[in-house]
Amino acid sequence: MSLPRMSGRQLAERLATMRPEMKAFFMSGYTDDAVLQHGMLDSGLAYLQKPLTPTSLTRKVREVLRGANGN
């Protein structure tokens, strides 16, 4: 399911203006290449591809909270 009125990136940018300390990462069912080729995300943003496992989700959340590869 995708967001109806804006992309996840646009939502994160809007929320960051209200809460600059907020951390974010993105997930999608599209392949990494498709996401980057269509300009949905920059290569430096934290990204997790679906399907995901509880372990991969936990790892990505920890990574982003530590400040590695995240906003």
C-alpha positions in Angstrom: 0.0 0.0 0.0 1.3 3.4 -0.8 0.4 6.8 0.7 -2.5 8.4 -1.1 -1.4 12.1 -1.3 2.3 12.2 -0.8 5.3 9.9 -0.8 6.9 8.6 2.3 9.9 10.9 1.7 7.6 13.9 1.4 5.9 12.9 4.7 9.3 12.5 6.4 10.4 15.9 5.2 7.2 17.6 6.4 7.5 16.0 9.8 11.2 16.9 10.1 10.2 20.6 9.9 8.0 20.1 13.0 10.4 17.7 14.8 14.0 18.1 13.6 15.2 15.5 16.1 13.0 12.8 14.5 14.7 9.7 13.0 13.2 8.0 10.0 13.8 5.1 7.7 11.9 3.9 4.7 10.6 0.5 3.6 9.2 -0.7 0.4 8.2 -3.8 -1.4 10.0 -2.5 -4.5 13.5 -3.6 -5.2 16.4 -1.3 -4.1 17.2 -0.6 -7.8 13.6 0.4 -8.6 13.4 2.7 -5.6 16.6 4.5 -6.5 16.0 4.6 -10.3 12.6 6.3 -9.8 14.0 8.8 -7.4 11.9 7.8 -4.5 14.9 7.9 -2.2 18.5 9.1 -2.2 21.1 6.4 -1.8 22.2 7.7 1.6 18.8 7.3 3.3 18.0 4.4 5.6 16.0 1.8 3.7 14.6 -1.6 4.4 13.2 -3.8 1.7 10.1 -5.9 2.3 9.5 -8.7 3.1 11.3 -8.1 6.3 11.9 -10.2 9.4 11.7 -9.2 13.0 15.5 -9.4 13.2 16.0 -7.1 10.1 13.5 -4.6 11.4 15.1 -4.5 14.9 18.5 -4.1 13.3 17.4 -1.2 11.1 15.7 0.6 14.0 18.8 0.3 16.1 21.0 1.5 13.3 18.8 4.6 12.7 18.6 5.4 16.4 22.4 5.2 16.6 22.6 7.7 13.8 24.1 5.4 11.2 22.6 5.7 7.7 19.6 7.7 8.9 18.1 11.2 9.2 
